[in-house]
Amino acid sequence: MQISSKPDLLSNTDAANFLGITPGTLEVWRCTKRYDLPFYKVGGKVRYNIEDLLAFLESRKVHVRSAGKALACR
């Protein structure tokens, strides 16, 4: 079996930095299953696929459709 390329995997710290949150927040999300954000766990190490992080960010996109209405900011 030949692997052409391995996926871009980020550590918990690197994934948190990519998302603009703290590593602790990402750990809480993972442990409480707050968001459906896939990760790999090999031994004691947690890794995130960058494509999954991009998909997660895309799923959190907010579209403002009417400039006249107030946006709920929480």
PyMOL commands that set and color helices and strands:
alter all, ss='L'
color gray80, all
select helices_A, chain A and resi 12-19+23-32+50-59
alter helices_A, ss='H'
color red, helices_A
select strands_A, chain A and resi 9-11+40-42+45-49
alter strands_A, ss='S'
color yellow, strands_A
deselect
rebuild
show_as cartoon
